[in-house]
Amino acid sequence: MNKLIITAAICGAEVTKAQNPNVPYTVEEIAREAESAYKAGASIIHLHVRKDDGTPTQDKNRFKECIDAIRKLCPDAIIQPSTGGAVGMTDLERLQSTEVEESALGLKHPEMATLDCGSCNFGGDEVFINTDNTIMNFGKIMIERGVKPEIEVFDKGMIDIALRMHKKGYIQAPMHFDFVLGVQMSATARDLAFMVDSIPQGSTWTVAGVGRNQFPMAALAIIMGGHVRVGFEDNVYIDKGIPAESNGQLVEKVVRIANELGREIATPAEARAILGLKPLHVK
């Protein structure tokens, strides 16, 4: 069994300081939260960015500011920008995050970015739209830019879409999936096992349990040989009714669970090897 890769989704696009005052908005706050997660054991920083007032943005200059600030504190972390952005953003707006130069690594583009393989109901009237044409366009551009996609799936149908896109040449193998459970699809052991059994051999996977599902899903992933995503984007509580002090505190809890279950934590270098990324060469 591979070592455990921990991803920290440090702020997301929708969660606010009203829900937890430690949710980061500014460049300095985002760098602080990334460092807290990295020091606790996260190899991947899943990155949305905000304006200083908390408004989500995909502006490539804001991404550049945040990535440079994170890189100073987390020199070998895998920084994984989101192409999801926020509900209502255009395709071109969302893709700006893949344009950012990772100058500290000698790369013209990020090592990884997210690729959502279907539309999703987020509650009320909020629908996150990803048409087939959007997915094909994103996949093509990521291949051209040498960016490995983390395939975001919210239900089994999105896995099927990803596999069709792979057959058409828009997503390359080996594929890496992130199962986001507790939004559109239930977060249960049955559902997670079904998702894992539905992806091709040789693929890797992470699970992101939303809200109170975060740590139960993390424990299951640790046992099943998958990987784990935690962070304020998905859950702002360390325990029932107790706001987390930082993303690092959420990562620390996963590390404790993994230690109890006998699963070692991957370093960023080991995570790159597991995911098929190129070795790091920091300038």
Phi and psi in degrees as a GROMACS rama.xvg file:
@    title "Ramachandran Plot"
@    xaxis  label "Phi"
@    yaxis  label "Psi"
@TYPE xy
-65.151  158.024  ASN-2
-65.1685  160.546  LYS-3
-84.9041  122.475  LEU-4
-90.1443  124.68  ILE-5
-107.047  124.933  ILE-6
-103.075  136.06  THR-7
-111.436  114.363  ALA-8
-92.9252  92.5912  ALA-9
-78.322  -20.7473  ILE-10
-147.866  -28.5914  CYS-11
64.3348  -168.966  GLY-12
-112  -16.4247  ALA-13
-113.095  -32.3162  GLU-14
-69.3526  147.355  VAL-15
-128.397  168.315  THR-16
-65.1406  -22.6331  LYS-17
-65.2862  -28.7818  ALA-18
-83.8294  -34.7067  GLN-19
-158.527  118.27  ASN-20
-63.559  -12.2166  PRO-21
-87.5917  -1.71912  ASN-22
-62.5843  127.681  VAL-23
-84.4862  141.198  PRO-24
-119.044  -51.3695  TYR-25
-75.2785  165.753  THR-26
-57.3988  -44.9308  VAL-27
-64.7398  -40.6527  GLU-28
-67.1569  -40.8659  GLU-29
-64.1131  -43.0687  ILE-30
-62.9515  -40.5362  ALA-31
-60.5646  -46.2062  ARG-32
-69.8765  -36.4165  GLU-33
-61.6379  -44.1403  ALA-34
-63.8067  -40.17  GLU-35
-62.0426  -40.7784  SER-36
-70.2994  -42.5365  ALA-37
-61.4596  -46.6581  TYR-38
-65.9027  -27.5495  LYS-39
-79.7345  -17.7589  ALA-40
133.989  3.99246  GLY-41
-77.3948  133.747  ALA-42
-93.774  -27.4989  SER-43
-118.285  132.422  ILE-44
-107.232  108.453  ILE-45
-83.0847  121.919  HIS-46
-119.997  115.117  LEU-47
-99.6456  158.981  HIS-48
-128.034  157.817  VAL-49
-128.886  159.493  ARG-50
-75.591  168.543  LYS-51
-60.8996  -24.2146  ASP-52
-88.569  3.16918  ASP-53
97.2645  -5.77927  GLY-54
-66.3413  128.383  THR-55
-68.1773  144.241  PRO-56
-145.012  151.415  THR-57
-110.208  14.2245  GLN-58
-57.0196  124.836  ASP-59
-65.0158  -27.8343  LYS-60
-69.3728  -36.962  ASN-61
-67.8406  -40.7282  ARG-62
-60.1748  -42.8319  PHE-63
-60.8552  -45.413  LYS-64
-57.7956  -46.961  GLU-65
-69.463  -42.0476  CYS-66
-63.8568  -43.1466  ILE-67
-62.4939  -40.0289  ASP-68
-67.4207  -41.5127  ALA-69
-65.276  -42.1974  ILE-70
-61.6853  -32.0391  ARG-71
-65.4541  -31.0167  LYS-72
-98.7023  -23.1585  LEU-73
-132.161  70.9438  CYS-74
-61.8073  -27.9912  PRO-75
-114.168  8.73127  ASP-76
-65.1708  152.527  ALA-77
-86.955  115.272  ILE-78
-98.4394  120.284  ILE-79
-116.521  92.2403  GLN-80
-65.8296  149.305  PRO-81
-85.3048  138.433  SER-82
-102.345  3.82482  THR-83
-72.909  -38.5635  GLY-84
63.0637  -121.146  GLY-85
-144.84  160.377  ALA-86
-54.1172  129.705  VAL-87
101.242  -11.1693  GLY-88
-76.2363  150.471  MET-89
-79.3303  165.105  THR-90
-59.4967  -47.9533  ASP-91
-65.0507  -36.4062  LEU-92
-62.4855  -44.8854  GLU-93
-65.5332  -33.7137  ARG-94
-76.8232  -8.25565  LEU-95
-56.3305  -30.7285  GLN-96
-65.9306  -20.071  SER-97
-87.9176  -2.87229  THR-98
-88.1506  -10.768  GLU-99
-73.2786  131.049  VAL-100
-77.9065  129.408  GLU-101
-92.3134  74.7006  GLU-102
-63.0327  -33.3738  SER-103
-65.8365  -23.9322  ALA-104
-100.824  -0.535898  LEU-105
72.142  28.0987  GLY-106
-116.007  145.373  LEU-107
-80.1188  -18.1008  LYS-108
-143.426  163.765  HIS-109
-61.5667  156.385  PRO-110
-68.0264  -39.1223  GLU-111
-135.873  160.987  MET-112
-158.721  163.294  ALA-113
-85.2629  151.262  THR-114
-136.871  106.27  LEU-115
-80.9991  125.819  ASP-116
-106.19  49.0922  CYS-117
156.615  165.671  GLY-118
-85.8827  158.501  SER-119
-146.09  137.855  CYS-120
-84.7006  122.743  ASN-121
-103.143  8.59923  PHE-122
107.492  146.076  GLY-123
60.1447  -130.125  GLY-124
-97.8361  4.68985  ASP-125
-80.8421  116.696  GLU-126
-124.796  124.427  VAL-127
-91.2863  112.215  PHE-128
-94.3855  128.123  ILE-129
-139.284  94.9784  ASN-130
-73.7199  166.44  THR-131
-57.1973  -41.3468  ASP-132
-64.3114  -38.7468  ASN-133
-60.974  -47.3777  THR-134
-62.6591  -43.2162  ILE-135
-64.0626  -41.9403  MET-136
-64.2691  -45.991  ASN-137
-61.1479  -45.7062  PHE-138
-60.9013  -44.6169  GLY-139
-60.9125  -46.6621  LYS-140
-66.0785  -38.0502  ILE-141
-64.8918  -39.4999  MET-142
-62.868  -45.2913  ILE-143
-60.3999  -34.9572  GLU-144
-92.8584  -1.37533  ARG-145
70.36  30.9462  GLY-146
-101.209  122.946  VAL-147
-77.8612  126.607  LYS-148
-81.4299  138.955  PRO-149
-94.4755  116.72  GLU-150
-82.3408  110.137  ILE-151
-86.9869  121.931  GLU-152
-129.583  134.085  VAL-153
-107.119  -6.97692  PHE-154
-162.199  172.736  ASP-155
-61.3586  -35.0858  LYS-156
-59.4014  -30.861  GLY-157
-70.9184  -30.0157  MET-158
-63.2041  -44.6059  ILE-159
-60.5531  -40.2795  ASP-160
-62.0961  -44.8443  ILE-161
-60.0848  -39.9889  ALA-162
-67.6746  -36.9132  LEU-163
-64.6415  -41.4901  ARG-164
-64.8069  -34.7138  MET-165
-63.6708  -45.3483  HIS-166
-62.5352  -32.2744  LYS-167
-83.2398  -5.80341  LYS-168
92.904  11.6745  GLY-169
-93.2535  -14.0245  TYR-170
-133.27  130.086  ILE-171
-96.7948  152.19  GLN-172
-88.8204  155.086  ALA-173
-74.8559  139.086  PRO-174
-90.0594  147.984  MET-175
-122.708  123.348  HIS-176
-108.424  147.754  PHE-177
-120.681  114.554  ASP-178
-88.3094  110.489  PHE-179
-95.8728  105.879  VAL-180
-113.326  142.985  LEU-181
105.057  5.81189  GLY-182
-109.855  -72.1876  VAL-183
-100.775  -28.4976  GLN-184
-118.919  142.782  MET-185
-61.7944  151.848  SER-186
-103.177  86.2619  ALA-187
-131.774  164.221  THR-188
-60.8244  -39.5671  ALA-189
-59.7609  -46.5854  ARG-190
-69.1065  -39.6469  ASP-191
-63.9823  -44.4811  LEU-192
-60.7436  -39.9397  ALA-193
-61.7603  -43.4482  PHE-194
-64.052  -45.6894  MET-195
-62.0908  -40.4502  VAL-196
-71.3812  -10.2578  ASP-197
-96.7808  -5.37007  SER-198
-101.211  156.431  ILE-199
-67.2695  150.963  PRO-200
-60.2025  144.307  GLN-201
91.5638  -9.65047  GLY-202
-81.7298  158.298  SER-203
-114.517  160.352  THR-204
-148.992  152.001  TRP-205
-126.365  151.447  THR-206
-120.534  136.718  VAL-207
-117.661  104.473  ALA-208
-86.1891  128.843  GLY-209
-90.8216  138.284  VAL-210
63.7586  -132.718  GLY-211
-66.6676  -8.15601  ARG-212
-83.4179  -6.75741  ASN-213
-58.7867  -53.511  GLN-214
-79.5724  -35.013  PHE-215
-59.5312  -41.484  PRO-216
-67.5974  -36.9011  MET-217
-60.9906  -45.2324  ALA-218
-61.9732  -41.8675  ALA-219
-63.7304  -43.3544  LEU-220
-61.9974  -40.4536  ALA-221
-60.6491  -43.8008  ILE-222
-68.5302  -38.2209  ILE-223
-84.7169  -4.83589  MET-224
91.752  9.22303  GLY-225
-91.1787  -163.5  GLY-226
-125.212  172.311  HIS-227
-130.632  137.889  VAL-228
-116.827  131.166  ARG-229
-132.627  174.359  VAL-230
136.964  167.736  GLY-231
-61.9238  -25.3431  PHE-232
-58.0336  -36.0466  GLU-233
-102.609  -25.3875  ASP-234
-164.125  131.933  ASN-235
-107.961  8.40974  VAL-236
-115.119  139.175  TYR-237
-84.3265  -27.5779  ILE-238
-154.32  172.016  ASP-239
-55.9933  117.948  LYS-240
76.1907  3.23038  GLY-241
-113.972  108.586  ILE-242
-62.1017  139.558  PRO-243
-71.0744  143.893  ALA-244
-77.149  -25.9091  GLU-245
-165.975  166.547  SER-246
-63.8869  -33.0898  ASN-247
-60.0927  -36.9002  GLY-248
-64.4619  -36.843  GLN-249
-67.0444  -41.952  LEU-250
-64.1188  -42.0787  VAL-251
-57.515  -38.0591  GLU-252
-65.5156  -40.3648  LYS-253
-64.2851  -40.7553  VAL-254
-61.2505  -41.4152  VAL-255
-62.8186  -43.3519  ARG-256
-62.0301  -44.8046  ILE-257
-62.0958  -41.3008  ALA-258
-62.569  -41.8218  ASN-259
-63.6815  -32.3734  GLU-260
-94.9362  3.55847  LEU-261
77.9286  25.0028  GLY-262
-106.741  123.429  ARG-263
-76.192  153.841  GLU-264
-94.4559  132.005  ILE-265
-75.7332  139.272  ALA-266
-77.7785  166.856  THR-267
-56.4603  -39.0394  PRO-268
-63.838  -41.5849  ALA-269
-68.8795  -35.4227  GLU-270
-63.5407  -41.7931  ALA-271
-59.7846  -42.2225  ARG-272
-64.8326  -42.3565  ALA-273
-63.4969  -38.5995  ILE-274
-87.704  -6.18119  LEU-275
77.55  23.6861  GLY-276
-84.6711  159.121  LEU-277
-70.033  148.021  LYS-278
-57.7379  152.011  PRO-279
-81.7636  138.987  LEU-280
-129.997  92.9097  HIS-281
-76.3286  132.012  VAL-282
